[in-house]
Amino acid sequence: MRNRLAGVLLSVLALSLAATGCGGSSEAAPGAESGTRAATAGESVANRIEPLAGAPEPELPVTVRSADGERVTVEGADRVVPLSGSLSEIVFTLGLGDRVVARDVTATFEQAAKLPVVTRGHDVSAESVLSLRPDLVLAETTSGPEEAVDQIRAAGVPVLSVEAAKGLDDVGPRIQAVADALGVPAAGKELTRRSEQRIGAARKEVPHGDRPRVAFLYLRGSASVYLIGGEDSGAGSLIEAAGAVDAGAASGLDKDFTAITSEALVKAAPDAILVMSKGLESVGGVDGLVKIPGVAQTPAGMDRRVVSVEDGVLLNYGPRTDQVLKSVVAQLYGGSGEDGAK
């Protein structure tokens, strides 16, 4: 979940043992059917990738610098394994999806659905990757465990590490890093230009006026994980682009995520709550969300003002980020209460 989604999930799950003291139900609460309308409405981002017109032909070999400081020589790109949904999205949108032979669990878009998964939870399985005989593996700086990535490298497979996404400014550099490694730099420039233009157009649709305070909550009811995003959650850039204030960061939360407490929520005082749709479903929809201690006492809880976006795309900061931004803006300013989440 920093649309480096897998990377954020790794950091959040590392905190889960400290976050089990919060209330909330791990089962669907009574009346959850009505409460989950926001989650359904939030999943308005297209589930298909829109590739560039005409598949580019990679010009290889190339030598590129990895985010870990190593120089990586790529001699072939016929069998590519991206280790995050965000990186998969970039490869497919560049028009090279037919070369992808596996996916991470967070690659949830339609074109990747039938590919074998090479992660267990959010951990890379080196054995699964190597069994597919890849000639290039694309990893995030947050991909792990480190031992698995090292095992892939030790087998002689080129591994390009790409900086994990933190915000809108990372969209172009990440696209270009992947495109350069695949030997299609011109396609990278074209996709960067298209993505930035679309994000710019989406930003122009943001209403002017008072800036609502939006808290990003990471929820996994089945694991009793209830966290509020702070300065480093990765959601701040998206919230600000939507014309809002990151309530967690503004309240002084300087970490990525902090266990939810009534005190933290009251201090954040969000006018709206941003969540991943599966997270919202895991607590029983809006009905279950407002039962988490402190939520009902916030303006967002009282108004039942919830913005939800599908997990596999919310924080990717990639070619579909303009759609994510449009969805957030439409839900945030579409009205109050559950109707506003449609």
N, C-alpha and C positions, 0 to 999 in steps of 0.2 A: 503494500500500500504506500509508497510514494511513486505514483503511477509507475515508478519502480515498485510496482505493487508487491512483488515477491519480497523485495528488500525490506519494505516497511512491515510486512507480515512477519518477517524473521525477527525484526527488532521488537515488535509488539509481543510476539509469542514469548520472547525472552523475558518479558515483564509479567507474564500471566500469573506466575506463582505468587507475585506480590499483589495481585489484583483480585484475589478471590474473596475479599471481605465485603464486597458490595452486594446489595440486594438485587432483586430482579429474578424473573423466572427463566429457567432453561427450557421450559416447555411452552407451547403456545397457550397464551392466557385465554380465559373465557372471553368471548367477544373479539378474539384476535382477527377474525375474518374482516370485520370492518376496519380494524386498526392497520391491516396490511395493505390497504388501498394505496397508501402513500408509496410503499415499496414497489407495487406494480406500476404505478404511474411514473415512478422515477426511472424505470428501465426503458427510457425512450431513445437512448443512443443506439444507432443502427448496429445490429449484431454481425454485419458483414463489413469486410474491409473493401475500400475502394482503391484498387491499384491504379498506378499511373498508366496512361494509355501506351501500349506497346512495351513488351518485356525487354529490358536492356540486356545486352550480352556482356558478361563480365570480361574485363581485360586483365588477365592474370599472367604471371605472378605479381603481387604487390607486397611491399613491406610497409607496415603502419606501426605507429606507436600506441601501445595499449595503455589504459588508464593506470595500470600498476607500474608504469615506467618501462616495461619491457618492449622490445621491438619484435613484432610478429610478422613472419613471412607467410603469406597465403598463396598457395600454388593451385588450389582448386576450390570450387564452390558449388559442386554438384550435390553434396550431401551436407546440409547445414543444420546444426542443432542450436537454436536459441534457448537459453536457460531462463527466460522470463517472458511473460505475456507481452510486455511492452516491446521487447526486442523482436519477438515473432511478428508483432503488428507492423513494425518497420520493414522487415524483410518482405512480408507479403505485400505491403503497400508500394514498395519499390518495384513490384512486379516479378519478384523472384520466389514466390510462394511454392512453386512446383519443385524447388530445390530443398525445401525444408522437410526433414525426415522424422522429426519428433517435436514434442512441445512440452512446455512446463504446464503445471496444473492451472496457472493463471491465464493461459492463452485460451480464452473462452469464445472467441469469435467463430462464426460458422465455418469458414474455410479451413480452420485448423482442427475442427472437432474430431475428426477421425484419425488423427495422428497419434501414435503411441506416446504415453506420458513417461518422462524420464526423471520425474521427481517423486519422492515419497513425502507427502505433506508439502513442505517447501524446501526440503533437502534434496540436493542433487544426488542421483544414483550414478556413480561412475561406471558401474557394470552395465547399466541400461544404456548409457550413452555410448560406451565403447562397442557394445554389441551391434550397434547400427552403423559402424564403420564410417564415422563422419570425417570430412576433410576440413571442417571448420566448426568450432564451437564459439558461440557468442555468449558472454557472461556479463552480469552486472558486477560492480565492485562489491555488492552485498551478497552475491551468490555464494552458497556454501553447502556443506561444510568445506573448509579450506582444503582438507585432506582429499576430498573427492575431486576438486578442481585440479589439485596437484597431480593426482593419479591420472587424470585425463591428459595433462601436459606430458607426464612421464611416459605415456604410451606413444608420444610423438605427434599428437593431434594439436594443431595450432589453436590456441585459446585467446580470443580478443576480449579484454575486459573493458567495459564501457562504464563511465561514471554514472552512478545511480541518479535518477531524476529527482530534483528538489522543487522545480517550479517551471513556469512557462518559458523562462529563458533557456531552459535545457532542451527544448524541443528540437531546435535546429542543430545544435552540436551533436546530439545523440543520433539523429538521422544521418548526418554527414559521416560520423565515425563508422557507422554500420555500412553505409554506402561505399566508403573508401576501402574498407576491408573486403568487400565483395567485388571490388574492381569496377564499380559503377558510379564514380564521383559525380558525373553530370546528372544522373538520376537523383542523387542525393541533393544536389542544388535545386533541382526542379521540385522535389517533394518538400524541401524546406521552404521554398518560396510559396508553394501552394498552402502548406500548413499555416505559415505565419500570416498569409493574407486572410485565410478563413478565420483564424483566431482574432485578427484585427477587426474583421467584419462583425464577429460575435460580440466583441467588446463595445462596438458602437451601439448595440441594441440595449445596453445596460441603462436603466432609467436613472435620471439625475434626481438628487434630493437627499434625504436623510439616509445614512449608511446603516443598514441593520447589522447587529452583532450576530455572528454565526459561529457556533461551536461545532467542531468536528469530533464526533464520538466514534470510537472503535468498539464494536459490540460482538461478543460471541457468547450467547446465553448458554449454550451447551457446555462451555468450559468455564462459566462464571467469570468471564473477562469483560470488564466494563472500564474503558479508558477514555480520557479526554485529551485531545491533541493540543500540544503547545507550540512553541516557536519553531521547532524542528520537525513537526509532524509531516510536512510535505503538502499539506492542504492550504496553507496560508496564501500561496500565490494564486491558487484558483479562487479562493474566497475573495481576495482583494480584486481580482479581475472581474468578479461578479458585482463589484461596487459595494462590497460589504467589509466588515471588520472581523478579523480572526479573534473571536472572543477569548479563546484560551490564551493566545499569545498576549493579547491586550491586558489580561488579568494577571500577567506576570509569570505564566508557566513557560519556562525557558528550555524545558526538555522536549523530547519528541512526544512522549505520552506519559500521563500520570493517572493513577487509579482514581476513578470518580469518587468524590465525596460530596455530601450536601454543601459543605463550605465552599469547595472549589466551584461548584455549579452556581451557587448564589453569587460568588464574586465575579464569575464570568458573565453572568446575567445575559445569556443569549436570547435574541429575538427569534432565532430559528436554529434548528439542529441539522447538521449535515451528517449523513450516515451512508454506509454501503448497504445495498438492498438486502443482501443475505444476512447481514448483521441485524438489520431491523426485523427480519423474519425470525431470526433466532431468539429474539426476546418476546415474540408474540405480537409484532407489529407496533403501531402507535399505542395501543392499549397497554401493552407490556412495557413499552419504553417509559411511559409516564409513571410506572410503578417503581422504577429504579430510584432510590433515595435521592432527593434533591431536584429531579427533573420537573416534577409537577409544580415546584415552587418558582421555576424560571418563567419569564415571559413566553418562551418557546413552548414550554410544557403546558402552560395555561391556555395558549392559543392552539396547541397541537400543530404547531408549524414545523413540519419536517420535510427536508429535502433529501431524497435518496437517489443514488446512482449505482448501477450494476458494479459489483466488486472488481471484475476483470478489466475495467477501463477507467475508473474514477481518477486514479493518481498516476496513470501511465505517462502523461505528458508526451504525447506522440501525435501521430497523424489524425487521431479522432478527438483530440482535446477540444477542438472547436465545438464538436457536438456535445461534449460533456459540459462545456461552459454554457452553451445554449440551454441545455436541460436544467442546469442549476439556476440560471437567470429566470427561466420560465416558471420554475417551481417556487423560487424565492419571492418573486414579485407578482405571482398570479393571483394572490388573495391570501387570506388568513385561514388557519385551521387546516383540516384535511383537504378541503377544496383547493387550498393553495399549493398542495403537494401534487396535484394532478398535472 
